[in-house]
Amino acid sequence: MSTLLEKHIIQLLAERNEKAISLLYDHYGDTLYGVAFKVVNDEDIAQDVLQESFVKIWKNATSYDPKKAKLFTWLFRITRNTAIDKIRSIK
């Protein structure tokens, strides 16, 4: 992903602009689904995890700090942690 697009998404997130979620989904959705699926190993649960992750991303958008992590790293961690939490809640 180009850094220009990434910066644009970060700005939209900071402004709480809903277009950010569409852009995130379009550019990271498949990869984040893959992250979730690798943890939960179930397509339906992975879809749930992806949806929950995007809700968390939106709710915590203003807490993202580009000085601490790249955007993808932040998204990856949220999705992975959500998937792990989902597995724990099922067991």
N, C-alpha and C positions, 0 to 999 in steps of 0.2 A: 504494500500500500504506500502511496506517496505520502511524504511527510506533510505536504500541503493539505491533502484531504484529511489526514489525521489531525492536524492543527485545527481545521475547520470543524471537525466532529467534536474536539475538545472544547472549542469555543461555544458550540451549540449546546453541549452538555452543561457548561458553566452558566449559560443563559436560560437553562431549563426549556430549551426549544425542542418540541417533540420530534422535529425532523431528525434530531440526533439519533433517536432510537431506530428510525427507518434506515439511516445510513449505517449504523452499527450492525443491524440485522443483515443488510445487503452485503456488507463487506466482511463481517466476522461470523455470521450466523452458522454457516456450514462448518467452519473450523471449531467453533465453540460447541456445536452439537457433537462433533467428533470427540472433543475433550470429555463431554458428559457421557457419551456412549462408552468410551474406553473405561470409565470408572464404574458405570452401572450395568453395562453389558445387556441392555434392554432398550429397544427402540422407543416404546411408549414412555418409559421412565425418563429416558434421555430427553425426549420432547418436553416433558414436565419440568425437568431440571433446567432446560434452556429457557423456558418461559419464566420460571422463578428467578433465574439469573438475570434476565432482562429487567424484571421488576426491581430487583436489588440494585442493578446498575443505575436505573432511573432514580430510585429513591436516594442513592448515595452519590449521585453524579457530582454534586458540589464538593464532595470529599476527595475527588481524584486530584492528585498532585503530580504533574508531569516531572517534577524534580526528583520524585521518589521512584517512579517506575514508568516504563513506556505504557501507552494505552493498552496494547495487546496483553502485556503482562498483567495489568490490573484486571482486564476482562477475563483472562485465563484463570487467575486466582479465584475470582468470584465464582466462576462456573465450576471449577474443580472443587472448591469448598462446598458449594451447594450440592454437588453430586455426592460428595462424601457424607454430608449431613443427611441426604435422602437415603443412602444405603443404611446408615445407622438407624434412621427412623423406621425402616422396613424390618430390620432384624429384631 
